Amino acid sequence: MGDRHMDELGRWLAAEQAGAWDEADVLFAAVASRHLPLLQAPAGLAAAILAAVPRRSEAGRFAAVFELVGSWWVRATVAAAVGVLGIALATLSLSQLLAFSSWSVEGLARLAHGASAALAASIEVCSATVTLLVDLGRAAMVVAGFGAAPVVIAANVLVAGLAFLGLSRLLSPREEYC
Amino acid sequence: MTDAQLVEQTLAGSDDGFAALVARHQRSVYNLLARMLRNPALAEELAQETFLKAYTHLRSFNPDYKFSSWILRIAHNAAIDVLRQRGPQLVSIDNPEQPEQGRIEDTLEDPRSDEAARRVERRDLSRVLGAALDHLRPEYRRAVILRYQQDLGYEEIAAITGEPLGTVKSHLHRARAEMAAFLVDRGFVQPEAGGARRNE
């Protein structure tokens, strides 16, 4: 590194001091290109990145599962279940365990029965809702033929559409990457 | 082969395409992160994260833009997240984390050691400039890195940092002024005729 480089540095410093910003920009670019090189990437960085990529890609396929397992409440539930099981095995006798198992099976059966009943009830509610909507539609068609009703309905549909578009725009995820 | 073609190759399932992109851009990504964070280990970790993020979001890359700007923007955002988490105390520019930098400044600040100063001038000018760069505020530092190391235009820097064009220009101007002041404070002066020399 000789005087030529110090001369370059000196001219940049002089330009900065003189307030010659454009000249300083060019001169500093020359200084930086020689004396501020890019840092070398660590050896093995590329290999580490490429080794991680397939794992990430495989993880993507099962992302939902990993996400579920990764959530704290699933981990806490599993840990609590294991803890309760361990305590039960350590403290209960065989007959008590059998009785407990029998209660558990009975409870699960009731739960299943309850679930099927809830499902049947849901289907009934849906069916009733569809019937109601059909009746409403028929009534609306009859009313729409008279007076101001068509205008009110059209305005209502317009407002609903605008609200839908506005909310969609507000709630859409922000694009982070260009 | 252009970056856009390599992206297309990667999206078509070629591992070689992404490997070429990594080989081409790893240095600039690592440089930006290491300079911004002043922590090589963390920079390496974030460089990996940056490329993995780019890989998983590759479909959202718009080929109308430069891939280098896109990946630097991802790296920049990652660095900003870390700097925000760290808080202002831990990135204090008055308390450099690199012991090597402290050693450089000890040498620079010893006015009696003329021989040492000349050695610094002649052999370690890049280190002195590196120290001056490290002393800048993070937003000034990144502007210098992107402009003078990555050779990007003002508009590209504005797109990467998300700052207005005027702010980018102002940061660059102030950054250069502070770096010049750093050198002058430590004895580098411009003679009336000829190059810089160390003040005695």
Interface residues (C-beta under 8 A of the other chain):
Chain A: M1 G2 D3 R4 H5 M6 D7 E8 L9 G10 R11 W12 L13 A14 E16 Q17 W21 A24 D25 F28 A29 V31 A32 S33 R34 H35 L36 P37 L38 L39 Q40 A41 P42 L45 A46 A48 I49 L50 A52 V53 R56 S57 G60 E175 E176 Y177 C178
Chain B: D15 F18 A19 V22 A23 Q26 R27 S28 V29 Y30 N31 A34 R35 P40 E44 A47 Q48 F51 L52 Y55 T56 H57 S60 F61 N62 Y65 S69 W70 R73 I74 N77 E121 R122 R123 L125 S126 L129 G130 L133 V144 R147 Y148 Q149 A159 L172 H173 R176 A177 M179 A180 L183 V184 F188 V189 Q190 P191 G194 G195 A196 R197
